Amino acid sequence: MITGYNTDVRHGNRIFHVQTEDKGLANPKIETLIYVGGEILDSYRSSYEDLLTTGLVPDAVIQTRMDEQHKTVIRDIKNGKYDSTPPEGELAEQQVFSDRPLDQAILEYLQQEGDVDTLELVVEEVMKPTFGTVFPLNLRVRLCVSQNPVPGADVTIRLVSSLKKATLLLSGKTNAAGTFQGNVEVPPSQPGHCALLIGCTSDAGSDEMRVVISD
């Protein structure tokens, strides 16, 4: 069985947790679950039983399918597949105007309605960081509606832990094409639950993605 992926995706005013795992050769399926607030919002399963007819299946082949499925689900979230507009005005007001600053609440509401072309973070490859390693990070920052690149956006990569203060690992700005590249050095194993928090900000807004670090 291959170790799966866990990614937190921020879209609008919600955080989606996407979990993809291989169920093993005895049950040749790849399962992706989407959580919001600890509850399962949706699930997607695909079979790779067709690969078993060729004999022993290399882990890399299964890994490729896991990567593709995980990225597809994240792309669906970013493209608004799970966006929803409350059916009643009062409910919408309760959801939008909570404890957040008023300007942020208005921005997120308008973004949900599709009236604001705000910033979004796009990572093309599924990240699977492990402690004590260095991995290349390639990301793009663009506007979610027009898809135009956002140059000069501030990018930060932090190590966050349930037991320690966040540590900055890498920072910089996107280039003229709205892309950012760098090598992220993940420190040795840390106490508590750890993840990489990838964030980007500019005048167009902000976005972030959280990726769990495995041993």
C-alpha positions as CSV (number, residue, x, y, z in Angstrom):
1,M,0.0,0.0,0.0
2,I,1.3,3.4,-1.0
3,T,1.3,6.4,1.5
4,G,-1.4,8.8,0.5
5,Y,-1.7,12.6,0.3
6,N,-3.2,15.2,2.6
7,T,-3.7,18.7,1.4
8,D,-5.7,21.7,2.8
9,V,-7.1,24.0,0.1
10,R,-8.5,27.4,0.9
11,H,-11.2,28.5,-1.5
12,G,-13.4,31.5,-0.8
13,N,-14.2,31.5,2.9
14,R,-13.7,27.7,3.5
15,I,-10.9,25.3,4.0
16,F,-11.2,22.0,2.1
17,H,-9.1,19.0,3.3
18,V,-8.4,16.6,0.5
19,Q,-7.2,13.1,1.3
20,T,-6.1,10.6,-1.3
21,E,-5.0,7.0,-0.5
22,D,-4.4,3.7,-2.1
23,K,-6.6,0.9,-0.7
24,G,-4.1,-1.8,-1.6
25,L,-3.8,-4.6,-4.2
26,A,-6.5,-6.7,-2.4
27,N,-8.9,-3.8,-3.0
28,P,-7.4,-2.0,-6.0
29,K,-9.0,1.4,-5.6
30,I,-7.8,4.9,-5.2
31,E,-10.0,6.9,-2.9
32,T,-10.2,10.7,-2.4
33,L,-12.2,12.2,0.4
34,I,-13.0,15.9,0.7
35,Y,-13.6,17.2,4.2
36,V,-15.0,20.6,5.3
37,G,-15.1,21.3,9.0
38,G,-14.3,17.6,9.9
39,E,-17.2,16.2,7.9
40,I,-17.0,14.5,4.5
41,L,-18.3,16.7,1.8
42,D,-17.7,14.4,-1.2
43,S,-15.7,11.3,-2.2
44,Y,-14.3,10.0,-5.4
45,R,-13.1,6.4,-6.1
46,S,-11.4,5.0,-9.1
47,S,-10.2,1.4,-9.8
48,Y,-6.9,0.3,-11.1
49,E,-7.9,-3.3,-11.4
50,D,-7.1,-3.1,-15.1
51,L,-3.4,-2.8,-14.1
52,L,-3.4,-6.2,-12.3
53,T,-3.9,-8.1,-15.5
54,T,-0.4,-7.2,-16.5
55,G,1.1,-8.9,-13.4
56,L,3.0,-7.1,-10.7
57,V,2.1,-3.4,-10.7
58,P,5.0,-1.0,-10.0
59,D,4.3,1.5,-7.2
60,A,5.2,4.3,-9.5
61,V,2.3,3.5,-11.8
62,I,-0.2,3.6,-9.0
63,Q,1.5,6.7,-7.6
64,T,0.9,8.5,-11.0
65,R,-2.8,7.7,-10.9
66,M,-3.0,9.0,-7.3
67,D,-1.2,12.2,-8.3
68,E,-3.6,12.8,-11.2
69,Q,-6.7,12.1,-9.1
70,H,-5.6,14.3,-6.2
71,K,-4.7,17.2,-8.5
72,T,-8.1,16.8,-10.3
73,V,-10.0,17.1,-7.1
74,I,-8.0,20.2,-6.0
75,R,-8.6,21.7,-9.4
76,D,-12.3,21.1,-9.1
77,I,-12.4,22.9,-5.7
78,K,-10.4,25.9,-7.1
79,N,-12.7,26.0,-10.1
80,G,-15.8,26.3,-7.8
81,K,-17.3,22.9,-8.1
82,Y,-18.2,22.9,-4.4
83,D,-19.2,26.6,-4.2
84,S,-22.7,27.1,-2.8
85,T,-24.9,30.1,-2.3
86,P,-27.2,30.0,0.8
87,P,-30.8,29.7,-0.3
88,E,-32.0,32.5,2.1
89,G,-30.6,36.0,2.6
90,E,-30.6,35.7,6.3
91,L,-28.4,32.6,6.2
92,A,-26.1,34.2,3.8
93,E,-25.7,37.2,6.1
94,Q,-24.9,35.0,9.0
95,Q,-22.3,33.1,7.1
96,V,-20.6,36.1,5.6
97,F,-20.7,38.7,8.4
98,S,-19.2,36.7,11.2
99,D,-16.1,37.6,13.3
100,R,-14.0,38.5,10.3
101,P,-13.1,42.1,9.4
102,L,-15.9,43.7,7.4
103,D,-13.8,44.3,4.3
104,Q,-12.6,40.7,4.3
105,A,-16.2,39.4,4.7
106,I,-17.4,41.6,1.8
107,L,-14.5,40.5,-0.4
108,E,-15.1,36.8,0.3
109,Y,-18.9,37.2,-0.3
110,L,-18.3,38.9,-3.6
111,Q,-15.8,36.3,-4.6
112,Q,-18.3,33.6,-3.9
113,E,-20.8,35.4,-6.1
114,G,-18.2,35.6,-8.9
115,D,-18.0,39.5,-9.0
116,V,-14.3,39.8,-7.8
117,D,-11.4,38.6,-9.8
118,T,-9.2,37.8,-6.8
119,L,-5.9,36.0,-6.4
120,E,-5.4,32.2,-6.2
121,L,-2.4,30.0,-5.7
122,V,-1.9,27.1,-8.1
123,V,0.6,24.2,-7.6
124,E,0.7,22.0,-10.6
125,E,2.4,19.0,-8.9
126,V,1.2,17.2,-5.8
127,M,3.6,17.9,-3.0
128,K,4.6,15.2,-0.6
129,P,7.2,16.8,1.7
130,T,9.1,14.6,4.2
131,F,11.2,15.6,7.2
132,G,14.9,16.2,6.6
133,T,14.7,16.6,2.8
134,V,14.9,19.4,0.2
135,F,12.3,19.5,-2.6
136,P,11.7,22.0,-5.4
137,L,8.6,24.1,-5.2
138,N,7.0,25.4,-8.4
139,L,3.9,27.5,-8.2
140,R,1.8,30.1,-10.0
141,V,-0.2,33.0,-8.7
142,R,-3.1,34.1,-10.9
143,L,-6.5,35.8,-10.8
144,C,-9.2,33.2,-10.4
145,V,-11.7,34.5,-13.0
146,S,-9.5,36.0,-15.8
147,Q,-6.6,33.6,-15.2
148,N,-4.2,36.5,-15.6
149,P,-0.8,36.0,-13.9
150,V,0.0,38.1,-10.8
151,P,3.6,39.4,-10.8
152,G,5.2,40.7,-7.7
153,A,3.0,38.7,-5.3
154,D,4.6,37.9,-1.9
155,V,5.2,34.2,-1.4
156,T,6.0,32.5,1.9
157,I,6.6,28.9,3.0
158,R,6.4,28.3,6.7
159,L,6.7,25.2,8.9
160,V,3.7,25.1,11.2
161,S,3.3,22.8,14.2
162,S,0.7,22.1,16.8
163,L,3.4,22.4,19.5
164,K,5.8,25.1,18.2
165,K,5.6,28.6,16.7
166,A,5.6,28.8,12.9
167,T,9.1,28.9,11.2
168,L,9.7,30.7,7.9
169,L,11.5,28.4,5.5
170,L,11.4,30.4,2.2
171,S,10.1,33.6,0.9
172,G,10.2,35.7,-2.3
173,K,8.1,37.2,-5.0
174,T,6.5,35.9,-8.2
175,N,8.2,36.9,-11.5
176,A,6.6,38.8,-14.4
177,A,4.9,35.5,-15.5
178,G,3.3,35.1,-12.0
179,T,5.5,32.1,-11.2
180,F,7.7,31.3,-8.2
181,Q,10.4,28.6,-7.9
182,G,12.6,27.7,-5.0
183,N,14.0,24.8,-3.0
184,V,12.3,24.2,0.4
185,E,14.5,22.6,3.0
186,V,12.3,20.7,5.4
187,P,14.0,20.3,8.9
188,P,14.4,17.0,10.7
189,S,11.4,15.5,12.4
190,Q,9.6,17.9,14.7
191,P,7.2,17.3,17.7
192,G,3.5,17.5,17.2
193,H,1.5,17.6,13.9
194,C,3.5,19.5,11.3
195,A,2.7,20.9,7.9
196,L,4.0,23.4,5.3
197,L,1.9,26.5,5.0
198,I,2.3,28.1,1.5
199,G,0.8,31.5,1.3
200,C,0.7,34.3,-1.3
201,T,-0.5,37.9,-1.0
202,S,-0.8,40.9,-3.3
203,D,-3.1,43.9,-3.9
204,A,-5.5,41.4,-5.6
205,G,-6.0,39.3,-2.4
206,S,-4.4,36.3,-0.7
207,D,-4.5,32.5,-0.8
208,E,-2.9,29.7,1.0
209,M,-2.4,25.9,1.0
210,R,-1.4,23.6,3.8
211,V,0.4,20.3,3.1
212,V,1.0,17.7,5.8
213,I,4.6,16.6,6.3
214,S,5.2,12.9,6.5
215,D,8.0,11.0,8.2
